[in-house]
Amino acid sequence: MFRLLNKLAEDQKLVSAIFDHTRNFIIGITIMAVGAWRFKLASTGYWAIYDSLVAFLVSIMGFSLLLINHLSMRIKFGRAATPRWLVILIFIVYAIVAGTYFRYLSK
């Protein structure tokens, strides 16, 4: 594993791509969390429609950013011949975050 980390660290473009991906992932998740939080605290009555619409649009925006980030990551990691286990690990992290997001919405 340390050999792989040394190999990855030598490729400055790949290191930059990993940090860019991580930063963009956190931004997208944060935007989705704001949408979920707004949905959970929606007003009652007439304003509930407005609050729900805003929450939905913000969540869709966050999801779209995550999708763009994911596709960009696949392209960049594909060029660098990244090991399959690393890509699977990233998908597992995505699944955990998505599960936590939907569990929060269902409460």
MODELLER restraints for C-alpha pairs under 7 A, 6 or more apart:
rsr = mdl.restraints
at = mdl.atoms
rsr.add(forms.Gaussian(group=physical.xy_distance, feature=features.Distance(at['CA:8:A'], at['CA:14:A']), mean=6.82, stdev=0.5))
rsr.add(forms.Gaussian(group=physical.xy_distance, feature=features.Distance(at['CA:8:A'], at['CA:15:A']), mean=6.82, stdev=0.5))
rsr.add(forms.Gaussian(group=physical.xy_distance, feature=features.Distance(at['CA:9:A'], at['CA:15:A']), mean=6.21, stdev=0.5))
rsr.add(forms.Gaussian(group=physical.xy_distance, feature=features.Distance(at['CA:21:A'], at['CA:69:A']), mean=6.53, stdev=0.5))
rsr.add(forms.Gaussian(group=physical.xy_distance, feature=features.Distance(at['CA:21:A'], at['CA:73:A']), mean=6.56, stdev=0.5))
rsr.add(forms.Gaussian(group=physical.xy_distance, feature=features.Distance(at['CA:24:A'], at['CA:69:A']), mean=6.61, stdev=0.5))
rsr.add(forms.Gaussian(group=physical.xy_distance, feature=features.Distance(at['CA:25:A'], at['CA:66:A']), mean=6.15, stdev=0.5))
rsr.add(forms.Gaussian(group=physical.xy_distance, feature=features.Distance(at['CA:25:A'], at['CA:69:A']), mean=6.92, stdev=0.5))
rsr.add(forms.Gaussian(group=physical.xy_distance, feature=features.Distance(at['CA:28:A'], at['CA:62:A']), mean=4.68, stdev=0.5))
rsr.add(forms.Gaussian(group=physical.xy_distance, feature=features.Distance(at['CA:28:A'], at['CA:63:A']), mean=6.68, stdev=0.5))
rsr.add(forms.Gaussian(group=physical.xy_distance, feature=features.Distance(at['CA:28:A'], at['CA:65:A']), mean=5.59, stdev=0.5))
rsr.add(forms.Gaussian(group=physical.xy_distance, feature=features.Distance(at['CA:28:A'], at['CA:66:A']), mean=5.35, stdev=0.5))
rsr.add(forms.Gaussian(group=physical.xy_distance, feature=features.Distance(at['CA:29:A'], at['CA:62:A']), mean=6.47, stdev=0.5))
rsr.add(forms.Gaussian(group=physical.xy_distance, feature=features.Distance(at['CA:31:A'], at['CA:58:A']), mean=6.65, stdev=0.5))
rsr.add(forms.Gaussian(group=physical.xy_distance, feature=features.Distance(at['CA:31:A'], at['CA:59:A']), mean=6.62, stdev=0.5))
rsr.add(forms.Gaussian(group=physical.xy_distance, feature=features.Distance(at['CA:31:A'], at['CA:62:A']), mean=4.92, stdev=0.5))
rsr.add(forms.Gaussian(group=physical.xy_distance, feature=features.Distance(at['CA:32:A'], at['CA:58:A']), mean=6.58, stdev=0.5))
rsr.add(forms.Gaussian(group=physical.xy_distance, feature=features.Distance(at['CA:32:A'], at['CA:59:A']), mean=4.44, stdev=0.5))
rsr.add(forms.Gaussian(group=physical.xy_distance, feature=features.Distance(at['CA:32:A'], at['CA:62:A']), mean=4.73, stdev=0.5))
rsr.add(forms.Gaussian(group=physical.xy_distance, feature=features.Distance(at['CA:32:A'], at['CA:63:A']), mean=6.56, stdev=0.5))
rsr.add(forms.Gaussian(group=physical.xy_distance, feature=features.Distance(at['CA:35:A'], at['CA:55:A']), mean=4.25, stdev=0.5))
rsr.add(forms.Gaussian(group=physical.xy_distance, feature=features.Distance(at['CA:35:A'], at['CA:56:A']), mean=6.41, stdev=0.5))
rsr.add(forms.Gaussian(group=physical.xy_distance, feature=features.Distance(at['CA:35:A'], at['CA:58:A']), mean=5.03, stdev=0.5))
rsr.add(forms.Gaussian(group=physical.xy_distance, feature=features.Distance(at['CA:35:A'], at['CA:59:A']), mean=4.70, stdev=0.5))
rsr.add(forms.Gaussian(group=physical.xy_distance, feature=features.Distance(at['CA:36:A'], at['CA:55:A']), mean=6.43, stdev=0.5))
rsr.add(forms.Gaussian(group=physical.xy_distance, feature=features.Distance(at['CA:36:A'], at['CA:59:A']), mean=6.82, stdev=0.5))
rsr.add(forms.Gaussian(group=physical.xy_distance, feature=features.Distance(at['CA:36:A'], at['CA:105:A']), mean=6.46, stdev=0.5))
rsr.add(forms.Gaussian(group=physical.xy_distance, feature=features.Distance(at['CA:38:A'], at['CA:51:A']), mean=6.85, stdev=0.5))
rsr.add(forms.Gaussian(group=physical.xy_distance, feature=features.Distance(at['CA:38:A'], at['CA:55:A']), mean=5.39, stdev=0.5))
rsr.add(forms.Gaussian(group=physical.xy_distance, feature=features.Distance(at['CA:39:A'], at['CA:51:A']), mean=6.70, stdev=0.5))
rsr.add(forms.Gaussian(group=physical.xy_distance, feature=features.Distance(at['CA:39:A'], at['CA:52:A']), mean=5.55, stdev=0.5))
rsr.add(forms.Gaussian(group=physical.xy_distance, feature=features.Distance(at['CA:39:A'], at['CA:55:A']), mean=5.20, stdev=0.5))
rsr.add(forms.Gaussian(group=physical.xy_distance, feature=features.Distance(at['CA:42:A'], at['CA:48:A']), mean=5.47, stdev=0.5))
rsr.add(forms.Gaussian(group=physical.xy_distance, feature=features.Distance(at['CA:42:A'], at['CA:51:A']), mean=5.32, stdev=0.5))
rsr.add(forms.Gaussian(group=physical.xy_distance, feature=features.Distance(at['CA:42:A'], at['CA:52:A']), mean=6.39, stdev=0.5))
rsr.add(forms.Gaussian(group=physical.xy_distance, feature=features.Distance(at['CA:43:A'], at['CA:51:A']), mean=6.63, stdev=0.5))
